[in-house]
Amino acid sequence: MSTASDARFWDRTSRRYAKGAIADPAGYERTLERTRALLLPDDRVLELGCGTGTTAFRLAGDVRDYLATDISTEMIAIARERYAPDLMPHLAFRTTVAETLAVERAQYDVVLGFNYLHLVRDLSGTLGTIHALLASRGLFITKTPCVGDMNPLIRLVLLPAMRAIGLAPYAGTFGVAELSRQMTVAGFDILATESHATKDNENRPYIVARKR
């Protein structure tokens, strides 16, 4: 399995993903509201793992520039179908990964990664890349499942079985303590760790961190 196979998985499932409902709409709205309050009108924002662009379209109107990216060409194609450039000229969609942007020496005031970090294969490397992508004192805002804090049957039985038959992508199994530790090691100061779930404790912490 590789990054290329991850991209193929999301390409293959993109149309079904696009039709799916948000599991916790109230929690999602809370996340949007909290994030919007952290954004400044002159910010340059990068979203990693944007999927079909729903969050990008909701937040891009509050900032100067917003680049929404995903590993999946098909996800980005759906995002472009939904949100034409003339609707919001400063919102752009691109099929790429953080490492490519870092090589291009791009810099952003805010990097967003929602439902993203648990899908990367090199967590520490990705956090280091995000750190490099941020301007001085920039913010990294993430909300991602911490599989290591979930029922062990999910981590040890269900996910491996689903991956084996092609029904799930790669997923890291860190918990919130390990994620926080790695973010600190990568050069971030964690400003807030919150739960936005309204149905139950879903082990999907919302974390706001600042580049040191």
KETOR-170575 format. One line per 10 residues: their letters; for each residue x, y, z of N, C-alpha, C. Coordinates in Angstrom, 3 decimals, always signed. Example, Ala and Ser with C-alpha at 12.3 -4.5 7.8 and 13.67 -1.06 7.14 Angstrom:
2
AS> +13.190:-5.690:+7.800:+12.300:-4.500:+7.800:+13.200:-3.300:+7.800 | +12.850:-2.250:+7.080:+13.670:-1.060:+7.140:+12.900:+0.030:+7.870
***
This chain:
212
MSTASDARFW> +0.848:-1.192:+0.000:+0.000:+0.000:+0.000:+0.881:+1.238:+0.000 | +0.413:+2.312:-0.647:+1.216:+3.504:-0.807:+0.299:+4.715:-0.923 | +0.917:+5.885:-1.011:+0.137:+7.100:-1.228:-0.665:+7.009:-2.518 | -0.069:+6.405:-3.550:-0.781:+6.245:-4.822:-2.023:+5.372:-4.653 | -1.916:+4.323:-3.851:-3.085:+3.466:-3.633:-4.138:+4.189:-2.800 | -3.693:+5.048:-1.896:-4.650:+5.866:-1.135:-5.431:+6.774:-2.081 | -4.721:+7.401:-3.022:-5.387:+8.274:-3.991:-6.394:+7.492:-4.821 | -6.032:+6.280:-5.229:-6.952:+5.458:-6.019:-8.191:+5.100:-5.209 | -8.007:+4.822:-3.914:-9.163:+4.506:-3.064:-10.143:+5.673:-3.056 | -9.626:+6.895:-2.844:-10.515:+8.054:-2.762:-11.095:+8.423:-4.125
DRTSRRYAKG> -10.347:+8.197:-5.192:-10.910:+8.394:-6.530:-12.098:+7.457:-6.747 | -11.911:+6.221:-6.327:-12.928:+5.194:-6.546:-14.195:+5.451:-5.733 | -14.041:+6.011:-4.559:-15.187:+6.193:-3.660:-15.713:+7.629:-3.642 | -15.168:+8.496:-4.501:-15.475:+9.925:-4.424:-16.961:+10.234:-4.613 | -17.605:+9.598:-5.580:-19.013:+9.908:-5.849:-19.905:+9.468:-4.686 | -19.587:+8.314:-4.108:-20.356:+7.856:-2.951:-20.103:+8.772:-1.752 | -18.852:+9.174:-1.582:-18.500:+10.100:-0.502:-19.274:+11.412:-0.639 | -19.355:+11.908:-1.865:-20.023:+13.198:-2.108:-21.503:+13.155:-1.753 | -22.112:+11.980:-1.832:-23.533:+11.844:-1.540:-23.812:+11.604:-0.060 | -22.763:+11.337:+0.711:-22.931:+11.008:+2.120:-23.358:+12.210:+2.953
AIADPAGYER> -24.097:+11.942:+4.014:-24.546:+13.000:+4.923:-23.513:+13.208:+6.029 | -23.432:+14.421:+6.536:-22.562:+14.717:+7.673:-23.140:+14.035:+8.908 | -22.312:+13.254:+9.610:-22.802:+12.434:+10.712:-23.319:+13.273:+11.880 | -22.665:+14.393:+12.156:-23.041:+15.240:+13.285:-23.115:+16.689:+12.784 | -24.231:+17.078:+12.168:-24.330:+18.424:+11.587:-24.099:+19.544:+12.593 | -24.616:+19.399:+13.793:-24.441:+20.447:+14.801:-22.973:+20.562:+15.207 | -22.298:+19.428:+15.333:-20.876:+19.454:+15.658:-20.053:+20.074:+14.546 | -20.448:+19.799:+13.309:-19.759:+20.385:+12.158:-19.927:+21.896:+12.135 | -21.140:+22.365:+12.414:-21.380:+23.803:+12.452:-20.580:+24.464:+13.572 | -20.437:+23.784:+14.691:-19.635:+24.314:+15.786:-18.179:+24.456:+15.358
TLERTRALLL> -17.689:+23.471:+14.626:-16.310:+23.526:+14.124:-16.127:+24.683:+13.151 | -17.080:+24.868:+12.257:-17.000:+25.985:+11.309:-17.005:+27.323:+12.039 | -17.881:+27.472:+13.009:-17.987:+28.730:+13.745:-16.695:+29.021:+14.501 | -16.146:+28.006:+15.146:-14.901:+28.178:+15.912:-13.752:+28.541:+14.985 | -13.679:+27.880:+13.842:-12.600:+28.147:+12.895:-12.735:+29.538:+12.300 | -13.924:+29.900:+11.924:-14.163:+31.217:+11.344:-13.713:+32.330:+12.295 | -13.908:+32.125:+13.579:-13.524:+33.125:+14.568:-12.004:+33.290:+14.652 | -11.257:+32.293:+14.191:-9.790:+32.342:+14.234:-9.180:+32.918:+12.960 | -9.977:+33.034:+11.913:-9.475:+33.520:+10.632:-9.547:+35.039:+10.548 | -8.545:+35.629:+9.895:-8.500:+37.074:+9.694:-8.738:+37.392:+8.221
PDDRVLELGC> -9.304:+38.551:+7.916:-9.647:+38.875:+6.524:-8.466:+38.824:+5.563 | -7.240:+39.070:+6.055:-6.079:+39.102:+5.171:-5.316:+37.780:+5.146 | -5.875:+36.747:+5.741:-5.175:+35.463:+5.833:-5.089:+34.746:+4.492 | -3.966:+34.067:+4.311:-3.790:+33.099:+3.226:-3.962:+31.727:+3.860 | -4.972:+30.986:+3.411:-5.346:+29.727:+4.053:-5.112:+28.558:+3.110 | -4.569:+27.483:+3.667:-4.405:+26.210:+2.956:-5.220:+25.157:+3.683 | -6.059:+24.449:+2.943:-6.754:+23.292:+3.509:-6.196:+22.032:+2.872 | -5.765:+21.108:+3.717:-5.257:+19.808:+3.271:-6.355:+18.769:+3.451 | -6.528:+17.910:+2.452:-7.575:+16.897:+2.534:-8.959:+17.509:+2.483 | -9.205:+18.367:+1.493:-10.468:+19.115:+1.432:-11.642:+18.283:+0.947
GTGTTAFRLA> -11.387:+17.081:+0.419:-12.490:+16.272:-0.092:-13.209:+16.963:-1.235 | -14.522:+17.050:-1.136:-15.317:+17.646:-2.211:-15.592:+19.139:-1.993 | -14.876:+19.756:-1.058:-14.859:+21.205:-0.976:-15.907:+21.879:-0.109 | -16.696:+21.119:+0.631:-17.782:+21.718:+1.408:-17.272:+22.733:+2.426 | -16.260:+22.353:+3.198:-15.720:+23.247:+4.218:-15.036:+24.454:+3.580 | -14.318:+24.218:+2.506:-13.634:+25.316:+1.813:-14.627:+26.390:+1.395 | -15.723:+25.979:+0.817:-16.704:+26.949:+0.342:-17.341:+27.713:+1.493 | -17.479:+27.053:+2.644:-18.084:+27.710:+3.796:-17.154:+28.741:+4.438 | -15.836:+28.540:+4.325:-14.889:+29.397:+5.032:-14.159:+30.392:+4.142 | -14.091:+30.138:+2.863:-13.245:+30.948:+1.983:-13.671:+32.409:+1.914
GDVRDYLATD> -14.925:+32.700:+2.142:-15.397:+34.068:+2.068:-14.881:+34.962:+3.176 | -14.245:+34.366:+4.185:-13.771:+35.136:+5.332:-12.296:+35.511:+5.247 | -11.606:+35.120:+4.147:-10.161:+35.344:+4.064:-9.766:+35.888:+2.689 | -8.486:+36.258:+2.567:-8.000:+36.828:+1.304:-7.848:+35.767:+0.225 | -7.179:+34.664:+0.554:-6.952:+33.566:-0.397:-7.145:+32.243:+0.308 | -7.721:+31.299:-0.405:-7.991:+29.980:+0.180:-7.672:+28.925:-0.884 | -6.660:+28.106:-0.604:-6.305:+27.001:-1.483:-6.740:+25.701:-0.832 | -7.663:+24.992:-1.474:-8.183:+23.728:-0.965:-7.574:+22.592:-1.777 | -6.926:+21.648:-1.105:-6.187:+20.587:-1.794:-6.630:+19.206:-1.331 | -6.415:+18.244:-2.204:-6.705:+16.854:-1.856:-5.829:+15.949:-2.705
ISTEMIAIAR> -5.574:+14.758:-2.196:-4.773:+13.780:-2.909:-5.535:+13.176:-4.083 | -6.864:+13.269:-4.035:-7.728:+12.619:-5.024:-8.137:+13.566:-6.141 | -7.785:+13.207:-7.363:-8.193:+13.984:-8.536:-9.709:+14.036:-8.668 | -10.372:+12.934:-8.362:-11.825:+12.879:-8.504:-12.534:+13.725:-7.453 | -12.000:+13.761:-6.244:-12.574:+14.630:-5.217:-12.491:+16.089:-5.659 | -11.335:+16.486:-6.168:-11.159:+17.864:-6.619:-12.063:+18.162:-7.811 | -12.263:+17.188:-8.695:-13.167:+17.385:-9.835:-14.585:+17.675:-9.355 | -15.032:+16.960:-8.333:-16.376:+17.194:-7.785:-16.448:+18.572:-7.145 | -15.395:+18.948:-6.406:-15.363:+20.277:-5.784:-15.491:+21.365:-6.840 | -14.791:+21.210:-7.944:-14.851:+22.223:-9.013:-16.209:+22.240:-9.697
ERYAPDLMPH> -16.846:+21.073:-9.791:-18.189:+21.028:-10.364:-19.181:+21.791:-9.484 | -19.017:+21.646:-8.193:-19.955:+22.251:-7.242:-19.742:+23.750:-7.083 | -18.473:+24.148:-7.077:-18.143:+25.521:-6.712:-17.322:+26.166:-7.824 | -18.003:+26.716:-8.799:-17.338:+27.345:-9.943:-16.551:+28.566:-9.479 | -15.412:+28.861:-10.125:-14.563:+29.986:-9.711:-15.269:+31.331:-9.681 | -16.249:+31.529:-10.540:-16.908:+32.837:-10.557:-17.759:+33.082:-9.308 | -18.057:+32.001:-8.554:-18.796:+32.165:-7.310:-17.914:+32.771:-6.218 | -16.631:+32.408:-6.222:-15.702:+32.861:-5.205:-14.298:+32.853:-5.808 | -13.887:+33.922:-6.467:-12.636:+33.939:-7.235:-11.375:+33.648:-6.421 | -11.382:+33.950:-5.127:-10.175:+33.729:-4.336:-10.117:+32.328:-3.717
LAFRTTVAET> -11.061:+31.464:-4.088:-11.035:+30.057:-3.682:-10.535:+29.219:-4.849 | -9.466:+28.451:-4.620:-8.908:+27.591:-5.662:-8.819:+26.166:-5.148 | -9.044:+25.201:-6.061:-8.918:+23.785:-5.733:-7.746:+23.194:-6.520 | -7.009:+22.291:-5.884:-5.843:+21.708:-6.542:-5.590:+20.295:-6.036 | -5.300:+19.384:-6.941:-4.878:+18.036:-6.569:-3.383:+18.076:-6.261 | -3.036:+17.926:-5.000:-1.631:+17.956:-4.601:-1.507:+17.459:-3.173 | -0.277:+17.408:-2.670:-0.016:+17.014:-1.290:+0.847:+18.083:-0.637 | +0.902:+18.065:+0.668:+1.639:+19.077:+1.422:+3.102:+19.130:+1.018 | +3.696:+17.960:+0.775:+5.114:+17.911:+0.450:+5.434:+18.657:-0.845 | +4.551:+18.570:-1.807:+4.759:+19.292:-3.071:+4.703:+20.797:-2.848
LAVERAQYDV> +3.760:+21.234:-2.054:+3.643:+22.662:-1.764:+4.876:+23.172:-1.019 | +5.408:+22.346:-0.136:+6.593:+22.752:+0.622:+7.796:+22.924:-0.301 | +7.932:+22.034:-1.287:+9.022:+22.156:-2.260:+8.893:+23.451:-3.043 | +7.662:+23.862:-3.301:+7.407:+25.110:-4.022:+7.614:+26.339:-3.136 | +7.924:+26.114:-1.870:+8.167:+27.183:-0.885:+6.942:+28.078:-0.675 | +5.776:+27.478:-0.798:+4.550:+28.215:-0.494:+4.465:+28.456:+1.014 | +3.829:+29.559:+1.407:+3.636:+29.852:+2.822:+2.233:+30.386:+3.058 | +1.686:+30.005:+4.218:+0.305:+30.327:+4.549:+0.214:+30.810:+5.990 | -0.806:+31.620:+6.258:-1.045:+32.104:+7.615:-1.776:+31.065:+8.456 | -2.591:+30.251:+7.786:-3.359:+29.210:+8.463:-3.359:+27.965:+7.600
VLGFNYLHLV> -3.114:+26.811:+8.219:-3.280:+25.518:+7.555:-4.373:+24.758:+8.289 | -5.344:+24.253:+7.530:-6.447:+23.467:+8.075:-6.301:+22.011:+7.651 | -6.607:+21.108:+8.565:-6.584:+19.686:+8.235:-7.703:+18.974:+8.972 | -8.873:+18.892:+8.353:-10.028:+18.273:+8.985:-10.209:+16.849:+8.448 | -10.317:+15.879:+9.381:-10.423:+14.463:+8.997:-9.274:+14.089:+8.059 | -8.089:+14.505:+8.436:-6.924:+14.397:+7.554:-5.737:+13.666:+8.179 | -5.327:+14.064:+9.367:-4.065:+13.555:+9.915:-4.071:+12.038:+10.124 | -5.216:+11.447:+10.440:-5.243:+9.999:+10.647:-5.069:+9.234:+9.330 | -5.160:+9.940:+8.192:-5.037:+9.277:+6.890:-3.627:+9.362:+6.303 | -2.748:+10.161:+6.919:-1.395:+10.284:+6.371:-0.540:+9.124:+6.871
RDLSGTLGTI> +0.414:+8.704:+6.058:+1.227:+7.537:+6.391:+2.449:+7.874:+7.247 | +2.849:+9.136:+7.230:+4.006:+9.568:+8.018:+3.568:+10.781:+8.826 | +3.029:+10.546:+10.021:+2.464:+11.628:+10.818:+3.518:+12.663:+11.186 | +4.643:+12.222:+11.699:+5.671:+13.172:+12.120:+6.204:+13.960:+10.929 | +6.406:+13.291:+9.791:+6.877:+13.975:+8.599:+5.877:+14.987:+8.089 | +4.601:+14.633:+8.114:+3.559:+15.544:+7.651:+3.459:+16.760:+8.557 | +3.552:+16.551:+9.863:+3.510:+17.681:+10.790:+4.694:+18.619:+10.562 | +5.853:+18.046:+10.280:+7.011:+18.874:+9.965:+6.810:+19.678:+8.700 | +6.185:+19.073:+7.702:+5.907:+19.772:+6.445:+4.908:+20.909:+6.667 | +3.867:+20.647:+7.454:+2.886:+21.689:+7.762:+3.561:+22.853:+8.479
HALLASRGLF> +4.445:+22.540:+9.398:+5.193:+23.581:+10.108:+5.957:+24.453:+9.114 | +6.588:+23.817:+8.124:+7.350:+24.558:+7.121:+6.451:+25.401:+6.225 | +5.220:+24.966:+6.010:+4.287:+25.687:+5.149:+3.719:+26.939:+5.812 | +3.814:+27.008:+7.122:+3.232:+28.128:+7.848:+4.187:+29.308:+7.938 | +3.621:+30.486:+7.792:+4.382:+31.698:+8.046:+4.654:+31.809:+9.545 | +5.515:+32.730:+9.923:+5.857:+32.934:+11.332:+4.605:+33.131:+12.176 | +4.486:+32.332:+13.243:+3.368:+32.399:+14.188:+2.039:+31.999:+13.558 | +2.122:+31.268:+12.447:+0.908:+30.815:+11.784:+0.168:+29.765:+12.590 | -1.113:+29.566:+12.270:-1.966:+28.614:+12.978:-2.161:+27.332:+12.181 | -2.119:+26.215:+12.884:-2.530:+24.929:+12.328:-3.759:+24.491:+13.098
ITKTPCVGDM> -4.859:+24.256:+12.380:-6.127:+23.867:+12.992:-6.526:+22.510:+12.440 | -6.734:+21.557:+13.324:-7.032:+20.191:+12.881:-8.155:+19.587:+13.712 | -8.898:+18.706:+13.084:-9.913:+17.904:+13.771:-9.906:+16.556:+13.090 | -9.418:+15.545:+13.800:-9.222:+14.254:+13.126:-9.502:+13.109:+14.099 | -10.024:+11.985:+13.631:-10.274:+10.855:+14.520:-8.986:+10.333:+15.150 | -9.021:+10.133:+16.451:-7.893:+9.525:+17.163:-8.265:+8.072:+17.416 | -7.930:+7.231:+16.450:-8.359:+5.835:+16.467:-7.823:+5.110:+17.694 | -6.639:+5.517:+18.169:-6.046:+4.866:+19.335:-6.869:+5.008:+20.593 | -7.763:+5.989:+20.654:-8.619:+6.188:+21.821:-9.994:+5.558:+21.654 | -10.230:+4.920:+20.513:-11.522:+4.284:+20.262:-11.525:+2.849:+20.758
NPLIRLVLLP> -12.659:+2.206:+20.659:-12.785:+0.800:+21.037:-11.694:-0.025:+20.358 | -10.935:-0.824:+21.109:-9.857:-1.618:+20.499:-10.319:-2.506:+19.348 | -11.573:-2.923:+19.356:-12.070:-3.759:+18.264:-12.034:-3.003:+16.936 | -12.245:-1.689:+16.986:-12.175:-0.884:+15.764:-10.756:-0.880:+15.226 | -9.796:-0.640:+16.129:-8.395:-0.527:+15.732:-7.791:-1.867:+15.322 | -8.128:-2.924:+16.063:-7.448:-4.205:+15.890:-8.162:-5.179:+14.959 | -9.472:-4.993:+14.787:-10.237:-5.964:+14.001:-10.946:-5.310:+12.815 | -11.797:-4.334:+13.103:-12.652:-3.784:+12.051:-11.856:-3.082:+10.956 | -10.967:-2.149:+11.325:-10.213:-1.417:+10.306:-9.318:-2.321:+9.463 | -8.540:-3.234:+10.075:-7.729:-4.126:+9.243:-8.560:-4.981:+8.293
AMRAIGLAPY> -9.714:-5.444:+8.768:-10.574:-6.271:+7.914:-11.117:-5.465:+6.743 | -11.534:-4.232:+7.014:-12.065:-3.390:+5.941:-10.983:-3.009:+4.941 | -9.761:-2.744:+5.425:-8.667:-2.436:+4.502:-8.336:-3.634:+3.629 | -8.417:-4.818:+4.213:-8.056:-6.030:+3.476:-8.971:-6.287:+2.291 | -10.226:-5.836:+2.386:-11.173:-6.060:+1.288:-11.454:-4.779:+0.500 | -10.631:-3.757:+0.740:-10.723:-2.536:-0.047:-11.833:-1.586:+0.333 | -12.387:-1.731:+1.541:-13.490:-0.878:+1.965:-13.042:+0.275:+2.859 | -11.749:+0.361:+3.153:-11.234:+1.452:+3.987:-9.815:+1.776:+3.541 | -9.423:+3.045:+3.669:-8.053:+3.433:+3.339:-7.136:+3.176:+4.518 | -5.873:+3.499:+4.355:-4.949:+3.475:+5.486:-5.460:+4.429:+6.570
AGTFGVAELS> -5.291:+4.037:+7.844:-5.654:+4.939:+8.949:-4.660:+4.736:+10.082 | -4.043:+5.831:+10.529:-3.146:+5.771:+11.669:-3.919:+5.499:+12.947 | -3.256:+4.925:+13.942:-3.945:+4.501:+15.158:-3.449:+5.238:+16.400 | -3.035:+6.478:+16.240:-2.587:+7.261:+17.386:-3.781:+7.749:+18.216 | -3.509:+8.064:+19.474:-4.490:+8.700:+20.342:-4.191:+10.176:+20.459 | -5.056:+10.901:+21.178:-4.879:+12.345:+21.275:-3.586:+12.714:+22.005 | -3.186:+11.920:+22.996:-1.944:+12.213:+23.716:-0.743:+12.105:+22.785 | -0.723:+11.070:+21.950:+0.388:+10.882:+21.015:+0.359:+11.972:+19.937 | -0.810:+12.326:+19.452:-0.913:+13.378:+18.457:-0.394:+14.700:+19.036 | -0.804:+15.015:+20.245:-0.356:+16.253:+20.880:+1.154:+16.253:+21.063
RQMTVAGFDI> +1.703:+15.115:+21.475:+3.155:+15.011:+21.663:+3.895:+15.253:+20.350 | +3.407:+14.623:+19.279:+4.087:+14.779:+17.993:+3.960:+16.205:+17.458 | +2.849:+16.847:+17.714:+2.698:+18.230:+17.283:+3.678:+19.133:+18.034 | +3.859:+18.878:+19.308:+4.805:+19.656:+20.100:+6.228:+19.442:+19.604 | +6.585:+18.202:+19.338:+7.917:+17.877:+18.821:+8.150:+18.554:+17.471 | +7.103:+18.651:+16.658:+7.219:+19.246:+15.322:+7.366:+20.764:+15.357 | +7.200:+21.360:+16.537:+7.407:+22.802:+16.644:+6.148:+23.622:+16.826 | +5.108:+23.001:+17.356:+3.852:+23.713:+17.580:+3.586:+23.888:+19.071 | +2.994:+25.011:+19.426:+2.425:+25.221:+20.749:+0.924:+25.007:+20.646 | +0.393:+24.072:+21.408:-1.035:+23.785:+21.353:-1.785:+24.811:+22.197
LATESHATKD> -2.685:+25.532:+21.553:-3.432:+26.606:+22.212:-4.756:+26.119:+22.776 | -5.361:+25.119:+22.134:-6.664:+24.630:+22.590:-6.894:+23.228:+22.061 | -7.522:+22.396:+22.888:-7.988:+21.071:+22.482:-9.439:+20.957:+22.941 | -10.344:+20.776:+21.982:-11.773:+20.835:+22.281:-12.510:+19.645:+21.669 | -13.677:+19.359:+22.196:-14.586:+18.389:+21.575:-15.793:+19.151:+21.049 | -16.086:+18.986:+19.778:-17.235:+19.650:+19.173:-18.384:+18.688:+18.912 | -18.240:+17.443:+19.345:-19.293:+16.456:+19.122:-20.529:+16.820:+19.931 | -21.697:+16.641:+19.343:-22.943:+16.909:+20.055:-23.738:+15.633:+20.325 | -23.299:+14.523:+19.754:-24.031:+13.268:+19.953:-23.392:+12.395:+21.019 | -22.062:+12.287:+20.991:-21.342:+11.498:+21.977:-19.871:+11.882:+21.881
NENRPYIVAR> -19.039:+11.248:+22.693:-17.604:+11.503:+22.633:-17.023:+10.666:+21.507 | -16.785:+11.292:+20.370:-16.380:+10.549:+19.185:-14.862:+10.458:+19.017 | -14.108:+10.961:+20.019:-12.642:+10.908:+19.952:-12.113:+11.565:+18.673 | -12.662:+12.750:+18.389:-12.244:+13.525:+17.228:-11.917:+14.943:+17.709 | -10.778:+15.099:+18.392:-10.482:+16.398:+19.011:-10.216:+17.494:+17.980 | -10.682:+18.676:+18.312:-10.412:+19.886:+17.540:-9.233:+20.568:+18.220 | -8.135:+20.725:+17.488:-6.901:+21.250:+18.077:-6.457:+22.500:+17.326 | -6.165:+23.545:+18.098:-5.613:+24.772:+17.543:-4.169:+24.879:+18.033 | -3.226:+25.019:+17.086:-1.810:+25.100:+17.443:-1.151:+26.233:+16.695 | -0.133:+26.810:+17.324:+0.613:+27.909:+16.703:+2.056:+27.487:+16.430
KR> +2.558:+27.865:+15.287:+3.952:+27.596:+14.946:+4.883:+28.362:+15.883 | +5.831:+27.648:+16.486:+6.835:+28.307:+17.312:+7.908:+28.948:+16.439
***
